[in-house]
C-alpha cells in the first residue's frame, strides 16, 4: 500500500514538472544549449570576417548582440557581449563604414567605460578611432573631502573613500553622497565632463551629538600633605613651560602673502567645442596656501555651460559652474579653494567653457586669479 502511494506521488511530481517546462521554459533555461548556440554563431561570424564575407559577419554579430542583451547580466555574458561589439565595430571599420563603427564603439563605452583593446591584434587606425571615441565619453573623477576618509556613493552605488580618484568615468550628471561617522551626510549633484580631470571638493559638517558623561560617586578622602620636593619640581616644570611659550612667541609667524593676475581679453564661446582663456602666473616663491578667482561670462543661456578652472598641471580641475539653473546673460562667478596645494603656482592657468547648446554667441569677458602662498 505504501509503495503504491509513493509511486502515485512520484507520477504526479513528474507530471507537474513536465507541464511547467512546457508552459514556461524560462523557469528551466537551457543554459548549456544557449552557450553552445551563441559560441557557434560567434565562430561562424569570425570565419565570415576572415573570408571577406563582411555582410554575413555583420548579420551574425547583430544576432549575437540581440541574444546576449536578452540574457542575465552574467560575467561571461558581458565578456562575450563586449567581444562581439568590438568585432562588429571592426567589421564596419574594415568596409570603411566609419560612422557605424563609431556608433558601436560609443554603445560599448557607455556600458563599459574601462574597456581596453589589444594593440597587437587591432589596426593602429582602429585603435586611434577607439581612443578618440573613448575620450569623448569619459573623464577622470576626483573627490576630496574635509576631513578625509569619507565613504562616497554615486547614484546609490558605493565607489570608495576619499581622497578618491577614478581615471575612467562615464560623462554625465550624477548624485554623489559623502558620509563619515560623526558628520552630517552631504549630497550634491555633479557633472562629469569628458576628456578632463573633474575635481569636486566636499566639506563635511559635524553633527550636533553630545557626549554622555557617566557621573560616578566621589569618595571623600583624607587630605594628604604635599611633599616639598613635589612643590619644587612642579615650580620648575611650570617655569620650563613658560620659557617654551615665550620662545615660541618670539619665533617669526608664518607669513602668507598674495599675488593677483588678470586676463581682460575676451574669448568667443563656440557651440559644442570647449574654449579656454589662458593666464600666466609668475614670481611666486612659495607653496600655494589657497586661491581665489572671479570669472565673468556673457552668454544668452548660461545654463548650457560648464565652466572650470584648470591648474598648471593641465589636469587638476576646480568646477566653477556645472549646467545650473537659468541665470542672466551676464554672470560673474566668484569662489575660492585650497585643493591646488600640490600644483605648481607659476605657469599657465586656464578657464575652460564647454557649451552643450547650439548658440555660438557670448564670450569669456574677463577673469581674475589671486594666489595666496607662504613666503
C-alpha positions as CSV (number, residue, x, y, z in Angstrom):
1,X,0.0,0.0,0.0
2,X,2.8,2.4,0.9
3,X,4.7,1.6,-2.3
4,X,1.6,2.3,-4.3
5,X,1.2,5.7,-2.6
6,X,4.8,6.6,-3.2
7,X,4.6,5.7,-6.9
8,X,1.5,7.8,-7.2
9,X,3.2,10.9,-5.7
10,X,6.2,10.4,-8.0
11,X,4.0,10.2,-11.0
12,X,2.2,13.4,-10.0
13,X,5.5,15.2,-9.4
14,X,7.0,14.4,-12.8
15,X,3.7,15.2,-14.5
16,X,3.7,18.7,-13.0
17,X,7.4,19.1,-13.7
18,X,7.0,18.5,-17.4
19,X,3.9,20.7,-17.6
20,X,5.9,23.5,-16.1
21,X,8.7,23.0,-18.6
22,X,6.2,23.0,-21.5
23,X,4.2,26.0,-20.4
24,X,7.1,28.2,-19.1
25,X,10.6,27.3,-20.5
26,X,12.0,30.3,-18.8
27,X,11.7,28.5,-15.4
28,X,14.3,26.0,-16.6
29,X,16.6,27.7,-19.0
30,X,18.8,25.5,-21.3
31,X,21.9,27.4,-20.4
32,X,24.4,25.0,-22.0
33,X,22.5,24.8,-25.3
34,X,22.3,28.6,-25.4
35,X,26.0,28.9,-24.7
36,X,26.8,26.4,-27.5
37,X,24.5,28.2,-29.9
38,X,26.0,31.6,-29.2
39,X,29.5,30.2,-29.4
40,X,28.7,28.6,-32.8
41,X,27.3,31.9,-34.1
42,X,30.4,33.8,-32.9
43,X,32.7,31.3,-34.6
44,X,30.7,31.5,-37.8
45,X,30.8,35.3,-37.7
46,X,34.6,35.4,-37.2
47,X,35.0,32.8,-40.1
48,X,33.0,35.0,-42.4
49,X,35.1,38.0,-41.4
50,X,38.3,36.2,-42.1
51,X,37.0,35.0,-45.5
52,X,35.9,38.5,-46.5
53,X,32.1,37.8,-46.1
54,X,31.6,41.1,-44.2
55,X,27.8,41.4,-44.7
56,X,27.3,37.9,-43.4
57,X,29.6,38.6,-40.4
58,X,27.7,41.8,-39.6
59,X,24.4,39.9,-39.7
60,X,25.6,37.2,-37.3
61,X,27.3,39.7,-34.9
62,X,24.0,41.6,-34.6
63,X,22.1,38.4,-33.9
64,X,24.6,37.6,-31.1
65,X,24.3,41.0,-29.5
66,X,20.5,40.7,-29.6
67,X,20.6,37.3,-27.9
68,X,23.2,38.4,-25.3
69,X,21.2,41.6,-24.4
70,X,18.2,39.4,-23.5
71,X,20.1,37.3,-21.0
72,X,21.0,38.0,-17.4
73,X,24.0,40.2,-16.6
74,X,26.5,37.4,-16.0
75,X,30.2,38.0,-16.2
76,X,30.6,35.5,-19.1
77,X,27.7,37.2,-20.9
78,X,29.3,40.6,-20.6
79,X,32.6,39.4,-21.8
80,X,31.1,37.9,-24.9
81,X,28.9,41.0,-25.5
82,X,32.0,43.3,-25.3
83,X,34.0,41.0,-27.6
84,X,31.1,40.9,-30.1
85,X,30.6,44.6,-30.1
86,X,34.3,45.3,-30.8
87,X,34.2,42.7,-33.6
88,X,31.2,44.4,-35.2
89,X,32.8,47.8,-34.9
90,X,36.0,46.4,-36.6
91,X,33.9,44.8,-39.4
92,X,32.3,48.2,-40.1
93,X,35.7,49.8,-40.0
94,X,37.1,47.3,-42.4
95,X,34.5,48.1,-45.1
96,X,35.1,51.8,-44.4
97,X,31.7,52.5,-42.8
98,X,33.4,54.6,-40.1
99,X,30.2,56.2,-38.8
100,X,28.6,52.9,-38.0
101,X,31.8,51.7,-36.4
102,X,31.9,54.7,-34.1
103,X,28.3,54.1,-33.1
104,X,29.1,50.6,-32.0
105,X,32.2,51.8,-30.0
106,X,30.0,54.5,-28.4
107,X,27.5,51.9,-27.3
108,X,30.3,49.7,-25.9
109,X,32.0,52.6,-23.9
110,X,28.6,53.7,-22.5
111,X,28.2,50.3,-20.8
112,X,31.9,49.6,-20.1
113,X,34.0,52.8,-19.8
114,X,37.0,50.7,-18.8
115,X,37.1,48.7,-22.0
116,X,40.6,48.2,-23.5
117,X,41.6,46.7,-26.8
118,X,44.8,44.8,-27.7
119,X,47.3,46.9,-29.6
120,X,48.9,43.7,-31.1
121,X,45.6,42.5,-32.6
122,X,43.8,45.6,-33.9
123,X,45.0,48.0,-36.6
124,X,46.6,51.3,-35.3
125,X,43.9,53.4,-37.1
126,X,41.1,51.5,-35.4
127,X,42.8,51.8,-32.0
128,X,43.1,55.6,-32.6
129,X,39.5,55.9,-33.5
130,X,38.6,53.9,-30.4
131,X,40.7,56.2,-28.2
132,X,39.1,59.3,-29.8
133,X,35.6,57.9,-29.1
134,X,36.6,57.0,-25.6
135,X,37.9,60.5,-24.9
136,X,34.6,62.0,-26.0
137,X,32.7,59.9,-23.4
138,X,34.8,59.5,-20.3
139,X,36.7,61.8,-17.9
140,X,38.7,61.4,-14.7
141,X,36.8,61.8,-11.4
142,X,38.5,63.2,-8.3
143,X,36.6,63.7,-5.0
144,X,38.3,65.1,-1.9
145,X,36.7,65.8,1.5
146,X,37.4,67.7,4.7
147,X,38.0,65.6,6.7
148,X,39.4,62.7,4.6
149,X,38.3,59.0,4.8
150,X,34.6,59.6,4.0
151,X,32.7,57.0,2.0
152,X,31.4,58.0,-1.4
153,X,28.3,56.7,-3.2
154,X,27.2,57.7,-6.7
155,X,23.6,57.1,-7.6
156,X,23.3,54.8,-4.5
157,X,26.3,52.7,-5.5
158,X,29.4,52.7,-3.3
159,X,32.6,53.6,-5.2
160,X,35.2,54.1,-2.4
161,X,36.5,56.6,0.2
162,X,38.1,60.0,-0.1
163,X,40.5,61.1,-1.4
164,X,39.0,59.2,-4.4
165,X,40.4,59.1,-8.0
166,X,38.7,57.2,-10.9
167,X,40.6,57.6,-14.1
168,X,37.8,56.4,-16.4
169,X,34.3,57.6,-15.6
170,X,31.4,58.0,-18.0
171,X,30.4,61.6,-18.6
172,X,27.1,62.9,-17.4
173,X,25.2,64.2,-14.4
174,X,25.3,62.2,-11.1
175,X,24.2,62.5,-7.5
176,X,27.1,61.9,-5.0
177,X,26.6,61.1,-1.3
178,X,29.6,61.7,1.0
179,X,29.3,60.3,4.6
180,X,31.6,59.9,7.6
181,X,30.8,58.9,11.2
182,X,30.3,62.0,13.4
183,X,29.5,64.2,10.4
184,X,26.3,65.1,8.5
185,X,25.7,63.3,5.3
186,X,26.3,65.5,2.3
187,X,24.5,65.0,-1.0
188,X,25.1,67.1,-4.2
189,X,24.7,66.9,-7.9
190,X,27.9,66.8,-10.1
191,X,28.6,66.9,-13.8
192,X,31.4,64.8,-15.2
193,X,33.0,66.4,-18.3
194,X,34.7,64.2,-20.9
195,X,38.5,64.3,-21.6
196,X,39.5,66.1,-18.5
197,X,40.1,65.6,-14.8
198,X,37.0,66.6,-12.8
199,X,37.7,67.8,-9.2
200,X,35.0,68.1,-6.5
201,X,35.6,69.3,-3.0
202,X,33.2,68.5,-0.1
203,X,33.5,70.0,3.4
204,X,31.6,67.9,5.9
205,X,29.8,69.5,8.8
206,X,30.0,67.9,12.3
207,X,26.8,66.5,13.8
208,X,25.4,68.0,17.0
209,X,25.8,64.9,19.0
210,X,26.6,65.5,22.7
211,X,28.8,63.1,24.6
212,X,27.1,61.5,27.6
213,X,29.4,61.5,30.6
214,X,28.6,59.0,33.3
215,X,28.5,60.5,36.7
216,X,30.3,58.5,39.3
217,X,30.2,58.8,43.1
218,X,33.1,60.7,44.5
219,X,34.6,59.4,47.7
220,X,35.9,61.9,50.2
221,X,39.4,61.2,51.0
222,X,41.6,62.4,53.8
223,X,43.7,65.3,52.8
224,X,47.4,64.4,52.3
225,X,50.3,66.8,52.8
226,X,52.2,67.6,49.6
227,X,55.9,66.8,49.7
228,X,58.2,69.9,49.4
229,X,60.1,68.1,46.7
230,X,57.0,67.8,44.6
231,X,56.3,71.5,45.1
232,X,59.8,72.4,43.9
233,X,59.6,70.0,41.0
234,X,56.2,71.5,39.9
235,X,57.5,75.0,40.1
236,X,60.5,74.0,37.8
237,X,58.1,72.4,35.3
238,X,55.8,75.4,35.2
239,X,58.8,77.7,34.7
240,X,60.1,75.5,31.8
241,X,56.6,75.6,30.1
242,X,56.6,79.4,30.4
243,X,60.0,79.7,28.9
244,X,59.0,77.4,25.9
245,X,55.8,79.6,25.4
246,X,57.9,82.8,25.4
247,X,60.4,81.2,22.9
248,X,57.5,80.2,20.6
249,X,56.0,83.6,20.7
250,X,59.4,85.1,19.8
251,X,59.7,82.9,16.7
252,X,58.5,84.6,13.5
253,X,55.0,83.6,12.5
254,X,54.2,82.0,9.1
255,X,53.9,84.9,6.5
256,X,51.1,84.4,3.9
257,X,51.2,86.9,1.0
258,X,49.2,87.0,-2.2
259,X,49.6,87.9,-5.8
260,X,46.8,88.7,-8.3
261,X,46.7,88.0,-12.0
262,X,44.1,89.3,-14.5
263,X,43.1,88.5,-18.1
264,X,40.8,91.0,-19.7
265,X,41.0,89.7,-23.3
266,X,37.5,88.5,-24.4
267,X,37.3,84.9,-25.8
268,X,34.3,83.9,-28.0
269,X,32.3,80.9,-26.9
270,X,31.7,78.2,-29.5
271,X,29.0,75.6,-29.7
272,X,29.9,72.0,-28.6
273,X,33.6,72.7,-28.8
274,X,35.4,73.7,-25.5
275,X,37.2,77.1,-25.5
276,X,39.7,78.4,-22.9
277,X,41.3,81.6,-21.7
278,X,44.9,81.5,-20.5
279,X,46.6,83.3,-17.7
280,X,50.3,83.2,-16.9
281,X,51.2,83.3,-13.2
282,X,54.8,84.1,-12.3
283,X,57.0,85.4,-9.4
284,X,55.5,83.2,-6.7
285,X,58.3,81.9,-4.5
286,X,56.4,79.7,-2.0
287,X,53.8,77.0,-1.7
288,X,50.2,77.7,-2.5
289,X,48.0,78.2,0.6
290,X,44.8,78.9,-1.3
291,X,43.4,80.6,-4.4
292,X,40.5,83.0,-5.1
293,X,39.0,83.6,-8.5
294,X,36.3,85.5,-10.3
295,X,35.1,84.8,-13.9
296,X,32.7,87.0,-15.9
297,X,30.9,85.2,-18.7
298,X,28.4,86.6,-21.2
299,X,26.0,84.1,-22.8
300,X,22.2,84.0,-23.6
301,X,21.9,80.6,-21.9
302,X,24.3,80.3,-19.0
303,X,22.6,77.0,-18.0
304,X,24.0,75.3,-21.1
305,X,27.6,75.9,-20.0
306,X,30.2,74.0,-18.0
307,X,32.9,76.3,-16.6
308,X,36.1,75.0,-14.9
309,X,39.4,76.3,-13.6
310,X,42.4,74.2,-14.6
311,X,45.7,74.2,-12.8
312,X,49.2,74.5,-14.2
313,X,49.5,70.6,-14.5
314,X,46.6,70.8,-17.1
315,X,44.7,68.1,-15.1
316,X,43.6,69.4,-11.7
317,X,40.2,71.0,-12.1
318,X,38.0,73.1,-9.9
319,X,34.4,73.2,-11.0
320,X,33.1,76.8,-11.3
321,X,29.7,76.1,-12.9
322,X,28.0,72.9,-14.0
323,X,24.9,73.4,-16.2
324,X,22.9,75.0,-13.4
325,X,19.5,76.8,-13.4
326,X,18.8,79.7,-15.6
327,X,20.9,82.8,-15.0
328,X,21.1,86.3,-16.5
329,X,23.1,86.6,-19.8
330,X,26.0,88.2,-17.9
331,X,27.2,86.3,-14.9
332,X,30.3,86.8,-12.6
333,X,31.3,83.6,-10.7
334,X,33.4,84.1,-7.5
335,X,35.0,81.3,-5.5
336,X,38.0,80.0,-3.6
337,X,39.6,76.7,-2.9
338,X,42.6,75.0,-1.2
339,X,42.6,72.0,-3.5
340,X,45.6,73.2,-5.5
341,X,48.2,72.8,-2.8
342,X,50.2,70.2,-4.8
343,X,50.0,72.2,-8.1
344,X,52.9,74.5,-9.1
345,X,51.8,78.1,-8.8
346,X,53.9,79.5,-11.6
347,X,52.8,78.6,-15.1
348,X,49.6,78.6,-17.3
349,X,46.2,78.5,-15.6
350,X,43.1,78.1,-17.7
351,X,39.4,78.9,-17.6
352,X,37.5,76.5,-19.9
353,X,34.0,76.8,-21.1
354,X,32.1,73.9,-22.7
355,X,28.8,74.8,-24.4
356,X,26.3,71.9,-24.9
357,X,23.8,74.2,-26.6
358,X,23.7,75.5,-30.2
359,X,24.2,79.2,-29.6
360,X,27.6,80.4,-30.5
361,X,27.2,83.9,-29.2
362,X,28.7,85.0,-25.9
363,X,32.2,85.2,-24.6
364,X,34.5,84.8,-21.6
365,X,34.7,88.5,-20.8
366,X,37.4,88.6,-18.2
367,X,38.8,86.6,-15.2
368,X,41.0,87.1,-12.2
369,X,43.2,84.7,-10.2
370,X,44.6,85.5,-6.7
371,X,47.1,83.1,-5.3
372,X,47.9,83.1,-1.6
373,X,51.3,81.5,-0.7
374,X,53.7,81.1,2.2
375,X,56.7,83.4,1.8
